[in-house]
């Protein structure tokens, strides 16, 4: 049994069935079906505006579904869902770091455990120091966010999510706003989380990273999942012409095994 197959037999962390989201007459998601087992990493790829970020936001209650169902960590999301409670188990990291500029780094990370989990100030700070060490920024604990690079701020944002001890982590193009030289440090943190078995759903334009870290990759177009499969299968041997055309335009040369084009 392969590693992907082993993870696939784990209990589901996410089950999405026939999910649709619309804003007025604009349908953003149209009949999405997705399963993510605990311990799996799913990468969502596709053109800008295809619905990737909306799908992530729907998974933690920031966007509202018009129809279909979402089960997160065994809980059905509906009108009675306590989303504040849900978000203690589902972390989300955005493209923008959203750190509090008036708080030092350690307090940015400690604020969740202290305010939401009701930990003491010392307990929350101990958790924060552990997570800052996890992302390689223990020495920056007493700095202000403005003293950090973009990549360092994004790692603090990841540490802030990890401080809540989430069972599922959602990451929305977390390297998109970074300078090229700082991308690697953030991807290294995510790579480590995947190795440690963190369940993740992430939106990325870094195809070589998606190939390396993902168990599954889903290609979205026009609010629909066009194709889903293992990273190796989908990124090198896509079945759908739409997936193949997208990858032909976006894959960097020699970043992953070459795309196989049917003769």
Beta strands, then each sheet from edge to edge (+ up, - down):
strand 1: 12-23
strand 2: 26-37
strand 3: 41-45
strand 4: 67-72
strand 5: 75-76
strand 6: 90-93
strand 7: 168-172
strand 8: 199-203
strand 9: 216-221
strand 10: 224-230
sheet 1: 2+ 1- 4+ 5-
sheet 2: 6+ 7+ 8+ 3+ 9+ 10-
end
